[in-house]
Amino acid sequence: MLKKNFVVVIALCAAAAGLGFAGGVSAPISSSRADQAAAQPAVPGARALPDFSTLVEQYGPAVVNISTTTRVRTQSEQFQVEPGDPFYEFFRRFQVPIPQGDAIRKGVGSGFIVSTDGYILTNAHVVDDAAEVTVRLTDKREFQAKVLGIDKRTDVALVKIDAKDLPAVRIGDASKARVGEWVAAIGSPFGLENTVTAGIISAKSRSLPDETYVPFIQTDVAINPGNSGGPLFNMAGEVIGINSQIYSRTGGYMGLSFAIPIDVAMKVRNDLQKYGKVSRGRLGVTIQALSPDLADSFGLKKAEGALVSAVESGSPAEKAGIKPGDVILAVDGRPIGQSADLPRVIGETRPGTRGSIRIWREGGTREVTAALGEIPAEKIAAAGGDAKAKSGKLGVAVRPLTNEERKQIGADGGVLVESADGPAGRAGVQPGDVILALNNQPVKNVEQLRRLVERSRGSVALLIQREGNKIYVPVRLG
């Protein structure tokens, strides 16, 4: 939650389209139309408004509409009745509506095609947990999409449709974008497909509450529910971001929109496409911002860097000799201007990499070397893919245990439950449980659990570890 009664509203769908100034554009979008856009204004001395019609014509077809279907548990699921249940005849006889277990929720969002063979980027919150994902092109063709993976930490998802020779966007360089530059979006606000909105970049590298890995691009482009996942275009027709969030007190657009820089999104895309997950480095420290008073107390001339308040036992930071009270100033030569920079820099580094870390301690700088660990990856997603098979019959989303978690619970195997619904949820399985065995067959990893579930019929017995206790939970498979 944001302070001062601000509410972070996730806009559920979007796209973006770049703008071109009428006059003074060094890199025109195309020949004839761009020349028209660059024509002198009719009134001498007046400056024409930007014209992005050519950009929309050229790259609008690469922006897609995404609709989703998600099954959600209703309150009545805890009192679900079926034919043969003693309560079923009561409800039928007295014409009382029979409680139903699941409800269907529809969602809408946007995305954009990044390669002609059907790879599409969108927001993770648009497609997360969706049972079905449908992609609609501007030529009215529809495809059932497969979600290859999601990364909740950056709110980026990679989706694939079975098609070829598709229109694709051009990827730009977000680092070259300037505050005050015109940008535009194409999306489906409130389901109104192919809607174009425009504005300027208001700020760069904006940190938002609870958002650790994304230096957001702030704009005043009108973004509303239905816009999330679409591209933010610059004037050259290049995608520089993915529209993701807005600040609002009302739930609607109030002039503050935020986009994920495209370089962050493309790294996620490459990892998901190549490895099926996003790998991030982990240092193992708790940090806080360095105020001017704290900087002065530590003998620093400027309030720059990340102050280490705690070091995780056995972590790469502890092994490197980092201590509470150290101020991390740089990682492999990349300066840490503020505390929010450190998670981004470490997260962008592949696990196992040995890096040089410059710290401030006791009035002077020193260099230490750390071999980074790995942050546990998000679950591989949902519709039409392997993750549905992993959790479909049982109704759980799970991930591997980290080495620290294994040591903590004293187990060689097991998988951690991140969410539970369907059969497992009704049986009482909870997020945070560790599944150790199924029908007394040890569960070593996610893939083994998937195979055991697929071979099972009827009821199964899960051996669960919860808060230090081991219990068996009977689950009737759907």
Helices and strands as residue ranges (DSSP letters): E 7-10, H 32-37, H 53-59, G 60-62, E 63-73, G 75-79, H 86-93, E 102-113, E 119-122, H 124-127, E 132-136, E 142-144, E 146-151, E 156-160, E 170-171, G 174-176, E 182-187, G 189-191, E 195-206, E 216-219, E 231-233, E 238-248, E 257-261, H 262-275, E 281-282, E 285-288, H 292-297, E 306-311, H 316-320, E 327-331, E 334-335, H 341-347, E 354-361, E 364-371, E 373-374, H 386-391, E 396-400, H 403-409, E 415-420, H 422-427, E 434-438, E 441-442, H 446-455, E 459-466, E 469-476
